[in-house]
Every structure is written in structure tokens, then in C-alpha cells.
Amino acid sequence: MLVPLTFYDNEWHLLYTRRTDTLNDHSGQVSFPGGHCDPEDDNAEDTALREADEEIGLKAKDVQILGRINEIITVTNYEITPVVGVFPWAYSFFVSTVEVGRVFTMPLNWLANSKNYWQFQHPKAKHPTIAYHPYDGELLWGATARITVNFLNTILKG
């Protein structure tokens, strides 16, 4: 999974997608570009870059990989390896409308403000569930919110 980072309007932003309502898994949810490893993928970086290209047309040559952050296991038992990469703004996306309903960003300063999200313990989850207040009409929660907070904790610890 690619955690795309970009700088515009004088601040850093993370890029997200909203999945279409027609998908079987996690339809209508906010996510980062990503998906399953294919046999031709040598590593998590290859998978993240290939999926970002397939879903939103973000080309590997335009992404500078910074590294990985902690893997997570979702409530639905998916293992996710987040790969952080920087891309230039403004970018011409070519969105796969079968998978992606919308591409948008959220500023890191807003995401890092603890007043903008809350955590609660779901009885079936090993980790607290994180949910953000809506931003630009989008609801960031669950695994994507957990990856976001893990990323923020990683960069804030320096």
C-alpha cells in the first residue's frame, strides 16, 4: 500500500482515495492506493507502486520512496505493508473508475491534531479503532486511519 505524500499550498498532505460503492470489499471507504501482491512484484514497494499506477495513474518514476512504516493486520485479517512515497503536486491522475470514486488529500497538520480524531476499543479488535471527524465530506477511519496515525507518530518522533 502506498502512503502518498505531497507538498502544496504551503503544507504537506497525504493523498487518499474513496473506493467505489460497487466493490465487494470495503466499498465506499477511504483508503490509500494499494492491493494484493502479484507474482511479478519483488517487494512491497513494487506492489505499492504498481497498485498506485493501476488505481490512480500515479507513475513509479514520479514517486520517491522514503521507506516503510509498521505493518498492520486489519480486523478482516489483511496484512498491510505501508510504503511511504513523495510525489510532485500538481499531478494529472488517471483514475480507475471501477475501483476509485474520488482522489483527495488531507493536510498533515489537520491529521496530526488530536482534536480531529478519537479512539475506541472494538470488542473484536486487537487495536483501538481510530476515526477522524469528517474532512471535506470524507470519513477516515479503521485501518487507513491507523496507518495515518502510525505514519504521523513515526515522523513526529523524528
N, C-alpha and C positions, 0 to 999 in steps of 0.2 A: 504494500500500500504506500502510495506517495503522499507525503505531507508537504504540499507545495507552498512555498514561502515567497512573497514578492514585496517589493517596496514601491509604494506610490502614495500620492497625496501627503507626502512628508512623514509617512509612518509605515511600519511593517504590517503585513496582512497575511493570514492563511487563506488559501483557496479551498472551497468546499463545492460539492455537487449535491443536488437533491435528486434522488433516484426517482424514476418514473413510477406512476401508480400501477403500471401493468406488470412489473417484475414479480416473480414468485417470492423471492427472499428480500426482506427489508424494503419493500416498496414504499415510496413516498418519504423515505428517511434521508436525513442529511448524512453525507459520508465524504471521505476523501476518495480520490480516484484509486481503484485497486481491485484485485480479484485473485483468482486461483493461479498458482504456478503452472506453467505449461512445460512440457518436456524440453523445449528449446531454451528455457530460462536457466542460466547458470547459477543465479543467486537472487536474493530478494530485490536487489537493485534492478536487475533485468526485468523482473516481474513488475515492479512498480512503474518503471519507465514504459514498458510495453502497454500496460493497462491504461496509464495516463494518456498515451497516444490513441489507443482504441476508443476510450470513453470521451475525451475532450479535445483530441488533436494536439496535445502538448508534446512536442518533439523532444526526444532524448538529447539531441545536440544543443537544445536551448535550456537544459536543466543542469545546474551544478550540484552534484550530490554532496551533502555535508556529512552524512552519516546516518546511523540507525539510532532509534531510541528503544526503550524496553518493549519486548514483545508482550502481547496480551492475549488472553483466551477469553472469548466472548461467552455470554450466557448460552448462546446457541452452539457452543463448542468449536468455533472457528479460531484458529491460531493466526494472529496478525503480526507481521513484522513491519513496523512503520519505518519508512526511509524518508529522510528529510532532504528536500532539494529546493534550490532557489531558481526562480525563472524571472525573466525581464517583464516589466509592465510597460506599456500596454501590449497585449498578446491577442492574436487572432485565433480564437478557439474554433475547432470544427467538432461540434457536439454530436455524439451518437444518440439520436433522439429515442432509440429503443431503450437505452439504459438511463440516460440523464435527462431530467426535466429542466434543470437550471444549474448554471455555474455562477458562483458569487464568492465574495471574500468577506472576512470579518477582521477588524483591526486587532493586533496583538494586545494593545493597551486595554481595549474593552474586554477581550477574553481573559486577561490576567486579573481583572478587577473581581475580587471575591464576592462583591455585592451583586454580580451579574449571574451567579450560578449557585446552586445548592447541591448538597449530597445527602443521600438517604440510603438505608440498607434494605435491599430487597431480600425477602426470606430465602430465595433460591440462588442468590448471587454470592460469590466469594468476596467480591469487592463492592464498595459502595457504588450506587448508581449516581451519576452526575448529570444534572440537567441545567442548561442555561435558560435564562429568560429569552423570549423571542428577540431576534435581531433581524431587521429588515424582512419581517414576516416569516423567518425560518427558525425552527426549533432544533437546537443542537443538544443531543443527549446520548446516553448509552455509551457504546464502545468508542464512537467518534469523539465524544466529549472527554472520555477518559484518556484517549490518545492525546487530545489537545492539552489537557491539564498535565499529563506526563511530559509533553514537549515543553510547556511553559516552565514546569519545575526544573527540567534539565537546563534550559538556557538561563534561568534566573539564579541557579546555583553557581553558574559560571564555570 
